[in-house]
Amino acid sequence: MKDNFLLEIGVEEMPAAYVESTKKQLKSAFEKLLNENKVVFDGIEVESTPRRFATFVRGIVQETDETSHKVKGPSKKIAYDESGKPTKALMGFLRGQGKEESDVTLDLVGNEEYVFVEKKVEQKPVSELIKEEVSGIIKSIVFPKTMRWGGKKL
């Protein structure tokens, strides 16, 4: 099922020269977030007034898909000692990925074999994903000249 998302940002009076750049930054940031997380959506529109920016995402799915991908670890030479036992490098890689030695596969990359593990990314509500990232998107907007009040860092 698809839904829509609207983010409205209220600002002090914005100089006209900053508006188009800000709209492009908002659209680009949302496209990047959704594409990197493989979220299906129909389109993104950003509209503005001198005191408002509205980002509208049309036809967004409610949950991300469950996906999996291979994570590359150390080379076979580093992962195993001469007797074929796992080294600290391999064990550290597996611990970091939350995997066991039985999950390891070896694949050829160039002329050398490397350790790989399959990593699953669980389904996640898109509303939760956006909620986690929207603050960072807003803070990432860059203006030619910025103003701050009260010495607070936002």
DSSP file (Angstrom, degrees, kcal/mol; ACC not computed):
  #  RESIDUE AA STRUCTURE BP1 BP2  ACC     N-H-->O    O-->H-N    N-H-->O    O-->H-N    TCO  KAPPA ALPHA  PHI   PSI    X-CA   Y-CA   Z-CA
    1    1 A M              0   0    0      0, 0.0    61,-1.1     0, 0.0     2,-0.3   0.000 360.0 360.0 360.0 139.2    0.0    0.0    0.0
    2    2 A K  E     +A   61   0A   0     59,-0.2    59,-0.2    60,-0.1     2,-0.2  -0.702 360.0 176.3-104.4 155.9    1.2    3.5   -0.9
    3    3 A D  E     -A   60   0A   0     57,-3.0    57,-2.7    -2,-0.3     2,-0.3  -0.751  24.9-113.7-139.8-178.2    1.0    6.7    1.1
    4    4 A N  E     -     0   0A   0     -2,-0.2     2,-0.4    55,-0.2    54,-0.2  -0.913  19.1-154.7-124.1 155.7    2.1   10.3    0.9
    5    5 A F  E     -A   57   0A   0     52,-2.2    52,-2.9    -2,-0.3     2,-0.4  -0.995   7.1-171.4-132.5 136.4    4.5   12.2    3.1
    6    6 A L  E     -A   56   0A   0     -2,-0.4     2,-0.5    50,-0.2    50,-0.2  -0.993   4.4-175.2-130.2 127.7    4.6   15.9    3.7
    7    7 A L  E     -A   55   0A   0     48,-2.6    48,-3.1    -2,-0.4     2,-0.5  -0.987   7.2-170.7-119.2 121.9    7.4   17.8    5.6
    8    8 A E  E     -A   54   0A   0     -2,-0.5     2,-0.5    46,-0.2    46,-0.2  -0.958   2.3-165.5-114.4 128.5    6.8   21.5    6.1
    9    9 A I  E     -A   53   0A   0     44,-3.2    44,-2.0    -2,-0.5     2,-0.4  -0.958   7.2-152.1-116.8 120.9    9.6   23.7    7.4
   10   10 A G  E     +A   52   0A   0     -2,-0.5     2,-0.3    42,-0.2    42,-0.2  -0.765  23.6 172.1 -90.6 135.9    8.9   27.2    8.8
   11   11 A V        -     0   0    0     40,-2.2     3,-0.1    -2,-0.4     2,-0.0  -0.877  37.7 -92.7-135.2 166.1   11.7   29.7    8.5
   12   12 A E  S    S-     0   0    0     -2,-0.3    -1,-0.1     1,-0.2     0, 0.0  -0.281  79.2 -54.9 -66.3 168.5   12.4   33.3    9.0
   13   13 A E        -     0   0    0      1,-0.1    38,-0.2    38,-0.1    -1,-0.2  -0.271  66.1-144.3 -52.0 122.5   12.0   35.5    5.9
   14   14 A M        -     0   0    0     36,-2.5     5,-0.1    -3,-0.1    -1,-0.1  -0.777  14.7-113.9 -97.0 129.8   14.3   33.8    3.3
   15   15 A P    >>  -     0   0    0      0, 0.0     3,-2.1     0, 0.0     4,-0.7  -0.391  26.4-124.0 -59.5 138.0   16.2   35.9    0.8
   16   16 A A  H >> S+     0   0    0      1,-0.3     3,-0.8     2,-0.2     4,-0.6   0.803 108.5  63.5 -55.8 -32.3   14.9   35.1   -2.7
   17   17 A A  H 34 S+     0   0    0      1,-0.2     4,-0.4     2,-0.1    -1,-0.3   0.706 102.9  49.7 -67.6 -18.7   18.4   34.2   -3.9
   18   18 A Y  H <> S+     0   0    0     -3,-2.1     4,-2.0     1,-0.1    -1,-0.2   0.629  90.5  81.1 -92.8 -15.5   18.5   31.3   -1.4
   19   19 A V  H <X S+     0   0    0     -3,-0.8     4,-2.4    -4,-0.7     5,-0.2   0.932  90.6  44.8 -64.3 -52.6   15.1   29.7   -2.3
   20   20 A E  H  X S+     0   0    0     -4,-0.6     4,-2.3     1,-0.2    -1,-0.2   0.897 114.0  50.4 -61.8 -41.2   15.9   27.6   -5.4
   21   21 A S  H  > S+     0   0    0     -4,-0.4     4,-2.2     1,-0.2    -1,-0.2   0.907 111.3  49.0 -62.2 -41.7   19.2   26.3   -3.9
   22   22 A T  H  X S+     0   0    0     -4,-2.0     4,-2.3     2,-0.2    -2,-0.2   0.903 109.8  51.3 -65.7 -41.8   17.3   25.2   -0.7
   23   23 A K  H  X S+     0   0    0     -4,-2.4     4,-2.3     1,-0.2    -1,-0.2   0.915 111.1  48.2 -61.7 -43.2   14.6   23.5   -2.8
   24   24 A K  H  X S+     0   0    0     -4,-2.3     4,-2.6     1,-0.2    -2,-0.2   0.903 110.8  51.1 -64.2 -41.1   17.2   21.6   -4.8
   25   25 A Q  H  X S+     0   0    0     -4,-2.2     4,-2.4     2,-0.2    -2,-0.2   0.906 111.0  48.1 -63.8 -41.9   19.0   20.5   -1.6
   26   26 A L  H  X S+     0   0    0     -4,-2.3     4,-2.3     2,-0.2     5,-0.2   0.935 114.0  46.0 -63.8 -46.7   15.8   19.2    0.0
   27   27 A K  H  X S+     0   0    0     -4,-2.3     4,-2.5     1,-0.2    -2,-0.2   0.932 114.4  48.0 -62.5 -45.8   14.8   17.3   -3.0
   28   28 A S  H  X S+     0   0    0     -4,-2.6     4,-2.5     1,-0.2    -1,-0.2   0.900 111.1  50.5 -62.2 -42.6   18.2   15.8   -3.5
   29   29 A A  H  X S+     0   0    0     -4,-2.4     4,-2.3    -5,-0.2    -1,-0.2   0.905 112.7  45.6 -65.1 -42.1   18.5   14.8    0.2
   30   30 A F  H  X S+     0   0    0     -4,-2.3     4,-2.6     2,-0.2     5,-0.3   0.906 112.6  50.9 -68.6 -40.5   15.2   13.0    0.2
   31   31 A E  H  X S+     0   0    0     -4,-2.5     4,-2.8    -5,-0.2     5,-0.3   0.928 111.9  48.1 -60.5 -44.2   15.9   11.3   -3.1
   32   32 A K  H  X S+     0   0    0     -4,-2.5     4,-2.6     2,-0.2     5,-0.2   0.933 112.2  48.7 -62.3 -46.9   19.2   10.1   -1.7
   33   33 A L  H  X S+     0   0    0     -4,-2.3     4,-1.3     1,-0.2    -2,-0.2   0.938 116.4  41.9 -58.6 -49.4   17.7    8.8    1.5
   34   34 A L  H  <>S+     0   0    0     -4,-2.6     5,-3.1     1,-0.2    -2,-0.2   0.902 116.4  47.4 -69.7 -41.3   14.9    6.9   -0.2
   35   35 A N  H ><5S+     0   0    0     -4,-2.8     3,-1.4    -5,-0.3    -2,-0.2   0.908 109.6  52.6 -67.4 -41.5   17.1    5.5   -3.0
   36   36 A E  H 3<5S+     0   0    0     -4,-2.6    -1,-0.2     1,-0.3    -2,-0.2   0.819 114.2  43.7 -63.2 -29.8   19.8    4.3   -0.6
   37   37 A N  T 3<5S-     0   0    0     -4,-1.3    -1,-0.3    -5,-0.2    28,-0.2   0.268 113.3-120.5 -98.3  10.3   17.2    2.5    1.5
   38   38 A K  T < 5 +     0   0    0     -3,-1.4     2,-0.5     1,-0.2    27,-0.5   0.866  52.2 165.2  53.1  43.4   15.5    1.1   -1.6
   39   39 A V      < -     0   0    0     -5,-3.1     2,-0.4    -6,-0.1    -1,-0.2  -0.794  33.3-132.8 -91.3 127.9   12.2    2.8   -0.8
   40   40 A V        +     0   0    0     -2,-0.5    21,-2.1     2,-0.0     2,-0.3  -0.658  37.2 158.3 -82.7 132.4    9.7    2.9   -3.7
   41   41 A F        -     0   0    0     -2,-0.4    18,-0.2    19,-0.2    19,-0.2  -0.980  41.6-135.7-150.5 157.4    8.1    6.3   -4.3
   42   42 A D  S    S-     0   0    0     16,-2.4     2,-0.3    -2,-0.3    17,-0.2   0.835  74.2 -37.9 -86.8 -34.6    6.4    8.0   -7.3
   43   43 A G  E     -B   58   0A   0     15,-1.3    15,-2.7     2,-0.0     2,-0.4  -0.960  43.6-125.4 178.9 163.5    7.9   11.4   -7.0
   44   44 A I  E     -B   57   0A   0     -2,-0.3     2,-0.4    13,-0.2    13,-0.2  -0.991  21.1-176.2-127.4 131.1    9.2   14.3   -4.9
   45   45 A E  E     -B   56   0A   0     11,-2.6    11,-3.3    -2,-0.4     2,-0.5  -0.981   6.9-164.0-124.7 139.3    8.0   17.9   -5.1
   46   46 A V  E     +B   55   0A   0     -2,-0.4     2,-0.3     9,-0.2     9,-0.2  -0.984  13.1 176.6-124.6 121.9    9.4   20.8   -3.1
   47   47 A E  E     -B   54   0A   0      7,-2.5     7,-2.9    -2,-0.5     2,-0.3  -0.799   6.3-172.6-118.5 161.9    7.4   24.0   -3.0
   48   48 A S  E     -B   53   0A   0     -2,-0.3     5,-0.2     5,-0.2    -2,-0.0  -0.987  22.8-167.4-153.2 160.9    8.2   27.2   -1.1
   49   49 A T  E >   -B   52   0A   0      3,-2.4     3,-0.8    -2,-0.3   -35,-0.1  -0.780  56.9 -88.0-129.2 176.7    7.1   30.7    0.0
   50   50 A P  T 3  S+     0   0    0      0, 0.0   -36,-2.5     0, 0.0     3,-0.1   0.728 130.0  30.1 -62.2 -17.6    9.4   33.2    1.6
   51   51 A R  T 3  S+     0   0    0    -38,-0.2   -40,-2.2     1,-0.1     2,-0.3   0.317 118.3  52.9-122.0   7.5    8.7   31.6    5.1
   52   52 A R  E <   -AB  10  49A   0     -3,-0.8    -3,-2.4   -42,-0.2     2,-0.4  -0.999  48.6-166.3-147.1 144.9    8.0   28.0    4.3
   53   53 A F  E     -AB   9  48A   0    -44,-2.0   -44,-3.2    -2,-0.3     2,-0.5  -0.998  14.1-168.4-126.8 129.0    9.4   25.0    2.5
   54   54 A A  E     -AB   8  47A   0     -7,-2.9    -7,-2.5    -2,-0.4     2,-0.6  -0.972   5.0-166.0-122.2 121.7    7.2   22.0    1.8
   55   55 A T  E     -AB   7  46A   0    -48,-3.1   -48,-2.6    -2,-0.5     2,-0.5  -0.934   9.4-170.3-106.7 121.7    8.6   18.7    0.7
   56   56 A F  E     -AB   6  45A   0    -11,-3.3   -11,-2.6    -2,-0.6     2,-0.6  -0.955   7.7-166.0-118.9 118.4    5.9   16.3   -0.7
   57   57 A V  E     -AB   5  44A   0    -52,-2.9   -52,-2.2    -2,-0.5     3,-0.4  -0.916  15.5-154.9-104.7 116.1    6.7   12.7   -1.4
   58   58 A R  E     + B   0  43A   0    -15,-2.7   -16,-2.4    -2,-0.6   -15,-1.3  -0.660  65.1   4.8 -92.0 144.6    4.0   11.0   -3.5
   59   59 A G  E    S+     0   0A   0     -2,-0.3     2,-0.4   -18,-0.2   -55,-0.2   0.863  78.5 170.0  59.6  44.3    3.2    7.3   -3.6
   60   60 A I  E     -A    3   0A   0    -57,-2.7   -57,-3.0    -3,-0.4   -19,-0.2  -0.702  33.4-120.3 -90.1 137.6    5.7    6.2   -1.0
   61   61 A V  E     -A    2   0A   0    -21,-2.1   -59,-0.2    -2,-0.4    65,-0.1  -0.343  14.8-130.1 -71.3 158.8    5.5    2.6    0.3
   62   62 A Q  S    S+     0   0    0    -61,-1.1    64,-2.6     1,-0.1    65,-0.6   0.739  85.8  30.3 -85.5 -22.6    4.8    2.1    4.0
   63   63 A E  B    S-C  125   0B   0     62,-0.3    -1,-0.1   -62,-0.2     2,-0.1  -0.985  78.1-119.0-136.5 147.0    7.7   -0.4    4.6
   64   64 A T        -     0   0    0     60,-2.8    60,-0.3    -2,-0.3     2,-0.2  -0.450  41.0-104.5 -73.5 156.5   11.1   -1.0    3.1
   65   65 A D        -     0   0    0    -27,-0.5     2,-0.5   -28,-0.2    -1,-0.1  -0.517  31.6-108.0 -79.0 150.6   11.7   -4.4    1.5
   66   66 A E        +     0   0    0     -2,-0.2     2,-0.3    57,-0.1    56,-0.2  -0.687  51.5 174.7 -74.4 127.5   13.7   -7.1    3.3
   67   67 A T  E     -D  121   0C   0     54,-1.9    54,-3.8    -2,-0.5     2,-0.3  -0.840  20.8-155.5-130.6 167.1   17.0   -7.3    1.4
   68   68 A S  E     +D  120   0C   0     -2,-0.3     2,-0.3    52,-0.3    52,-0.2  -0.991  11.7 175.9-142.1 152.8   20.3   -9.0    1.7
   69   69 A H  E     -D  119   0C   0     50,-2.3    50,-3.1    -2,-0.3     2,-0.4  -0.981  33.4-102.1-150.5 159.6   23.7   -8.3    0.4
   70   70 A K  E     -D  118   0C   0     -2,-0.3     2,-0.5    48,-0.2    48,-0.2  -0.682  27.3-151.9 -87.4 137.1   27.2   -9.8    0.7
   71   71 A V  E     -D  117   0C   0     46,-2.9    46,-1.6    -2,-0.4     2,-0.3  -0.941  14.8-134.7-110.1 125.2   29.7   -8.1    3.0
   72   72 A K  E     +D  116   0C   0     -2,-0.5    44,-0.2    44,-0.2     3,-0.1  -0.620  27.3 178.7 -83.0 132.5   33.3   -8.5    2.1
   73   73 A G  E     -     0   0C   0     42,-3.7     3,-0.1    -2,-0.3    17,-0.1  -0.171  40.6 -41.8-110.5-154.6   35.8   -9.4    4.9
   74   74 A P  E     -     0   0C   0      0, 0.0    41,-2.5     0, 0.0    -1,-0.3  -0.229  69.2 -89.6 -71.5 163.9   39.5  -10.1    5.0
   75   75 A S  E >>  -D  114   0C   0     39,-0.2     4,-2.6     1,-0.1     3,-0.6  -0.295  38.1-108.9 -68.3 160.2   41.4  -12.1    2.3
   76   76 A K  H 3> S+     0   0    0     37,-2.8     4,-1.9     1,-0.2    38,-0.1   0.869 119.0  58.9 -59.6 -37.4   41.7  -15.8    2.8
   77   77 A K  H 34 S+     0   0    0     36,-0.4    -1,-0.2     1,-0.2    37,-0.1   0.850 114.4  36.2 -60.9 -35.1   45.4  -15.4    3.6
   78   78 A I  H <4 S+     0   0    0     -3,-0.6    11,-0.3     1,-0.1    12,-0.3   0.805 114.6  55.8 -86.7 -32.2   44.6  -13.1    6.5
   79   79 A A  H  < S+     0   0    0     -4,-2.6     8,-2.7    10,-0.1     2,-0.4   0.778 112.1  37.8 -74.4 -28.0   41.5  -14.9    7.7
   80   80 A Y  B  < S-F   86   0D   0     -4,-1.9    -1,-0.1     6,-0.2     2,-0.0  -0.961  74.9-135.4-128.5 142.7   43.0  -18.3    8.1
   81   81 A D    >   -     0   0    0      4,-2.6     3,-1.9    -2,-0.4     6,-0.1  -0.158  46.3 -81.5 -82.5-174.3   46.5  -19.4    9.4
   82   82 A E  T 3  S+     0   0    0      1,-0.3    -1,-0.1     2,-0.1    -2,-0.0   0.790 130.9  51.1 -61.4 -29.6   48.7  -22.0    7.8
   83   83 A S  T 3  S-     0   0    0      2,-0.1    -1,-0.3     1,-0.0    -3,-0.0   0.393 120.7-105.9 -91.3   4.4   46.8  -24.8    9.5
   84   84 A G  S <  S+     0   0    0     -3,-1.9    -2,-0.1     1,-0.3     3,-0.0   0.575  74.1 138.1  87.1   9.4   43.4  -23.5    8.3
   85   85 A K        -     0   0    0      1,-0.1    -4,-2.6    -5,-0.0    -1,-0.3  -0.636  61.4 -97.9 -89.2 148.0   42.2  -22.2   11.6
   86   86 A P  B     -F   80   0D   0      0, 0.0    -6,-0.2     0, 0.0     2,-0.1  -0.352  38.0-141.2 -65.3 141.1   40.5  -18.8   11.8
   87   87 A T     >  -     0   0    0     -8,-2.7     4,-2.3    -9,-0.1     5,-0.2  -0.397  29.2 -99.2 -92.9 174.2   42.6  -15.8   12.8
   88   88 A K  H  > S+     0   0    0      1,-0.2     4,-2.6     2,-0.2     5,-0.2   0.839 122.9  60.0 -61.8 -32.7   41.7  -12.9   15.1
   89   89 A A  H  > S+     0   0    0    -11,-0.3     4,-1.9     2,-0.2    -1,-0.2   0.927 108.2  42.6 -62.5 -44.9   41.1  -10.9   11.9
   90   90 A L  H  > S+     0   0    0    -12,-0.3     4,-2.7   -11,-0.3    -2,-0.2   0.924 114.4  50.4 -67.3 -44.4   38.4  -13.3   10.8
   91   91 A M  H  X S+     0   0    0     -4,-2.3     4,-2.4     1,-0.2    -2,-0.2   0.882 110.9  49.5 -63.8 -38.2   36.8  -13.6   14.3
   92   92 A G  H  X S+     0   0    0     -4,-2.6     4,-2.3     2,-0.2    -1,-0.2   0.899 111.0  49.8 -66.0 -41.1   36.7   -9.9   14.7
   93   93 A F  H  X S+     0   0    0     -4,-1.9     4,-1.5    -5,-0.2    -2,-0.2   0.930 112.6  47.1 -61.5 -46.3   35.0   -9.5   11.3
   94   94 A L  H  X>S+     0   0    0     -4,-2.7     5,-2.6     1,-0.2     4,-0.9   0.899 111.3  50.9 -64.3 -41.2   32.4  -12.1   12.2
   95   95 A R  H ><5S+     0   0    0     -4,-2.4     3,-0.7     1,-0.2    -1,-0.2   0.920 109.1  51.9 -61.1 -43.7   31.8  -10.6   15.6
   96   96 A G  H 3<5S+     0   0    0     -4,-2.3    -1,-0.2     1,-0.2    -2,-0.2   0.802 114.6  42.3 -63.7 -29.8   31.3   -7.2   13.9
   97   97 A Q  H 3<5S-     0   0    0     -4,-1.5    -1,-0.2    -5,-0.1    -2,-0.2   0.516 110.1-120.5 -94.0  -6.8   28.7   -8.7   11.5
   98   98 A G  T <<5 +     0   0    0     -4,-0.9     2,-0.2    -3,-0.7    -3,-0.2   0.867  70.0 129.1  70.2  35.8   27.0  -10.8   14.1
   99   99 A K      < -     0   0    0     -5,-2.6    -1,-0.2    -6,-0.1     2,-0.2  -0.734  53.1-126.3-121.8 167.9   27.8  -14.0   12.2
  100  100 A E    >   -     0   0    0     -2,-0.2     3,-1.6    -3,-0.1     4,-0.2  -0.645  33.4-105.0-107.3 166.4   29.4  -17.4   12.9
  101  101 A E  G >  S+     0   0    0      1,-0.3     3,-1.4    -2,-0.2    -1,-0.1   0.817 119.2  63.7 -61.3 -30.4   32.2  -19.2   11.1
  102  102 A S  G 3  S+     0   0    0      1,-0.2    -1,-0.3     3,-0.0    -3,-0.0   0.666  93.6  63.0 -68.7 -15.7   29.7  -21.5    9.4
  103  103 A D  G <  S+     0   0    0     -3,-1.6    15,-0.4     2,-0.0    -1,-0.2   0.517  81.0 111.9 -84.3  -5.9   28.2  -18.4    7.6
  104  104 A V    <   -     0   0    0     -3,-1.4     2,-0.3    -4,-0.2    13,-0.2  -0.457  42.0-178.8 -76.1 136.0   31.5  -17.7    5.8
  105  105 A T  E     -E  116   0C   0     11,-2.5    11,-2.7    -2,-0.2     2,-0.5  -0.950  19.3-136.8-124.7 153.6   31.8  -18.2    2.0
  106  106 A L  E     +E  115   0C   0     -2,-0.3     2,-0.3     9,-0.2     9,-0.2  -0.934  24.0 177.7-111.1 131.6   34.9  -17.6   -0.1
  107  107 A D  E     -E  114   0C   0      7,-2.1     7,-2.7    -2,-0.5     2,-0.5  -0.970  31.1-113.0-132.7 149.2   34.7  -15.8   -3.4
  108  108 A L  E     -E  113   0C   0     -2,-0.3     2,-0.5     5,-0.2     5,-0.2  -0.687  28.6-177.6 -83.5 126.0   37.4  -14.8   -5.9
  109  109 A V  E >   -E  112   0C   0      3,-3.2     3,-1.8    -2,-0.5     2,-0.5  -0.968  69.0 -42.1-123.0 111.7   38.0  -11.1   -6.2
  110  110 A G  T 3  S-     0   0    0     -2,-0.5    -2,-0.0     1,-0.2     3,-0.0  -0.591 124.3 -27.6  67.6-121.8   40.6  -10.4   -8.9
  111  111 A N  T 3  S+     0   0    0     -2,-0.5     2,-0.4    -3,-0.1    -1,-0.2   0.247 126.3  75.6-106.9  10.7   43.3  -13.1   -8.3
  112  112 A E  E <  S- E   0 109C   0     -3,-1.8    -3,-3.2   -36,-0.0     2,-0.3  -0.948  74.3-124.5-130.3 145.0   42.6  -13.5   -4.5
  113  113 A E  E     - E   0 108C   0     -2,-0.4   -37,-2.8    -5,-0.2   -36,-0.4  -0.669  29.0-168.9 -86.6 140.0   40.0  -15.2   -2.4
  114  114 A Y  E     -DE  75 107C   0     -7,-2.7    -7,-2.1    -2,-0.3     2,-0.3  -0.895  24.2-110.7-126.3 156.5   38.1  -13.2    0.2
  115  115 A V  E     - E   0 106C   0    -41,-2.5   -42,-3.7    -2,-0.3     2,-0.3  -0.680  37.7-178.1 -84.1 137.4   35.8  -14.0    3.0
  116  116 A F  E     -DE  72 105C   0    -11,-2.7   -11,-2.5    -2,-0.3     2,-0.3  -0.974  11.8-167.2-133.7 150.0   32.1  -13.0    2.6
  117  117 A V  E     -D   71   0C   0    -46,-1.6   -46,-2.9    -2,-0.3     2,-0.5  -0.977  27.0-117.8-131.8 150.8   29.0  -13.2    4.7
  118  118 A E  E     -D   70   0C   0    -15,-0.4     2,-0.5    -2,-0.3   -48,-0.2  -0.766  29.7-163.4 -87.5 125.7   25.4  -12.7    3.8
  119  119 A K  E     -D   69   0C   0    -50,-3.1   -50,-2.3    -2,-0.5     2,-0.4  -0.948   3.8-152.0-115.5 125.8   23.8   -9.8    5.6
  120  120 A K  E     -D   68   0C   0     -2,-0.5     2,-0.6   -52,-0.2   -52,-0.3  -0.788   2.1-153.0 -98.1 139.0   20.0   -9.4    5.8
  121  121 A V  E     -D   67   0C   0    -54,-3.8   -54,-1.9    -2,-0.4     3,-0.1  -0.956  23.4-136.0-109.6 116.2   18.4   -6.0    6.2
  122  122 A E        -     0   0    0     -2,-0.6   -58,-0.1   -56,-0.2   -55,-0.0  -0.194  27.3 -88.3 -70.0 159.3   15.0   -6.4    7.9
  123  123 A Q        -     0   0    0    -57,-0.1   -58,-0.1   -60,-0.1    -1,-0.1  -0.368  48.8-173.4 -61.1 146.0   11.8   -4.7    6.9
  124  124 A K        -     0   0    0    -60,-0.3   -60,-2.8    -3,-0.1     2,-0.1  -0.996  31.0-104.4-145.5 138.0   11.3   -1.3    8.5
  125  125 A P  B  >  -C   63   0B   0      0, 0.0     4,-1.8     0, 0.0     3,-0.5  -0.434  25.5-139.2 -61.2 132.7    8.4    1.2    8.5
  126  126 A V  H  > S+     0   0    0    -64,-2.6     4,-2.8     1,-0.2     5,-0.2   0.842 102.5  61.4 -63.7 -32.7    9.3    4.1    6.2
  127  127 A S  H  > S+     0   0    0    -65,-0.6     4,-2.2     1,-0.2    -1,-0.2   0.887 105.2  47.7 -61.0 -37.5    7.8    6.5    8.7
  128  128 A E  H  > S+     0   0    0     -3,-0.5     4,-2.0     2,-0.2    -1,-0.2   0.904 110.8  51.1 -68.6 -42.0   10.4    5.4   11.2
  129  129 A L  H  X S+     0   0    0     -4,-1.8     4,-1.4     2,-0.2    -2,-0.2   0.936 113.4  44.3 -60.0 -48.2   13.2    5.7    8.7
  130  130 A I  H  X S+     0   0    0     -4,-2.8     4,-2.7     1,-0.2     3,-0.2   0.909 110.2  55.4 -65.1 -41.9   12.2    9.2    7.8
  131  131 A K  H  < S+     0   0    0     -4,-2.2     4,-0.5    -5,-0.2    -1,-0.2   0.884 109.5  47.7 -57.9 -39.7   11.7   10.2   11.4
  132  132 A E  H  < S+     0   0    0     -4,-2.0     4,-0.3     1,-0.2    -1,-0.2   0.818 122.3  33.6 -69.6 -31.1   15.3    9.1   12.2
  133  133 A E  H  X S+     0   0    0     -4,-1.4     4,-1.9    -3,-0.2     3,-0.3   0.651  92.9  83.8-103.6 -18.0   16.8   11.0    9.2
  134  134 A V  H  X S+     0   0    0     -4,-2.7     4,-2.4     1,-0.2     5,-0.2   0.857  89.7  54.2 -62.6 -37.0   14.7   14.2    8.8
  135  135 A S  H  > S+     0   0    0     -4,-0.5     4,-2.4     1,-0.2    -1,-0.2   0.915 109.5  48.6 -61.0 -42.9   16.6   16.2   11.4
  136  136 A G  H  > S+     0   0    0     -3,-0.3     4,-1.3    -4,-0.3    -1,-0.2   0.867 109.2  53.1 -64.8 -37.0   19.9   15.4    9.7
  137  137 A I  H  < S+     0   0    0     -4,-1.9     4,-0.5     2,-0.2     3,-0.3   0.936 110.8  46.4 -63.3 -46.1   18.4   16.4    6.3
  138  138 A I  H >< S+     0   0    0     -4,-2.4     3,-1.2     1,-0.2    -2,-0.2   0.923 112.8  49.2 -63.2 -44.3   17.3   19.8    7.7
  139  139 A K  H 3< S+     0   0    0     -4,-2.4    -1,-0.2     1,-0.2    -2,-0.2   0.729 103.1  63.3 -67.6 -21.0   20.7   20.4    9.4
  140  140 A S  T 3< S+     0   0    0     -4,-1.3    -1,-0.2    -3,-0.3     2,-0.2   0.599  74.4 111.8 -81.1 -10.4   22.5   19.5    6.1
  141  141 A I    <   -     0   0    0     -3,-1.2     2,-0.4    -4,-0.5  -119,-0.1  -0.461  56.8-153.8 -67.7 131.4   21.0   22.4    4.2
  142  142 A V        -     0   0    0     -2,-0.2  -117,-0.1  -121,-0.1    -2,-0.1  -0.895  10.6-169.1-113.2 135.6   23.7   25.0    3.4
  143  143 A F        -     0   0    0     -2,-0.4     3,-0.2     1,-0.1  -125,-0.0  -0.887  33.4-120.8-118.9 151.9   23.2   28.7    2.8
  144  144 A P  S    S+     0   0    0      0, 0.0     2,-0.4     0, 0.0    -1,-0.1   0.858 106.1  15.8 -58.8 -33.4   25.6   31.3    1.5
  145  145 A K  S    S-     0   0    0     -3,-0.0     2,-0.3     2,-0.0    -3,-0.0  -0.981  77.7-166.5-142.3 127.9   25.2   33.2    4.8
  146  146 A T        -     0   0    0     -2,-0.4     2,-0.3    -3,-0.2    -4,-0.0  -0.797   6.6-148.9-114.7 157.9   23.7   31.8    8.0
  147  147 A M        -     0   0    0     -2,-0.3     2,-0.3     2,-0.0    -2,-0.0  -0.933   8.4-166.4-123.1 148.8   22.5   33.4   11.2
  148  148 A R        -     0   0    0     -2,-0.3     2,-0.4     5,-0.0     5,-0.1  -0.982   4.7-155.7-133.9 146.8   22.4   32.1   14.7
  149  149 A W    >   +     0   0    0     -2,-0.3     3,-1.2     3,-0.2    -2,-0.0  -0.943  69.2   4.4-121.7 143.6   20.7   33.4   17.8
  150  150 A G  T 3  S-     0   0    0     -2,-0.4    -1,-0.1     1,-0.3     3,-0.1   0.551 106.0 -87.1  69.6  10.0   21.5   32.9   21.5
  151  151 A G  T 3  S+     0   0    0      1,-0.2     2,-0.3     0, 0.0    -1,-0.3   0.645  84.6 143.3  67.0  13.9   24.8   31.0   21.0
  152  152 A K    <   -     0   0    0     -3,-1.2     2,-0.6     2,-0.0    -1,-0.2  -0.681  46.5-139.9 -89.8 140.8   23.0   27.7   20.8
  153  153 A K              0   0    0     -2,-0.3    -5,-0.0     1,-0.1    -3,-0.0  -0.880 360.0 360.0 -98.4 122.4   24.1   25.0   18.5
  154  154 A L              0   0    0     -2,-0.6    -1,-0.1   -15,-0.0   -15,-0.1   0.435 360.0 360.0 -92.2 360.0   21.2   23.2   16.8
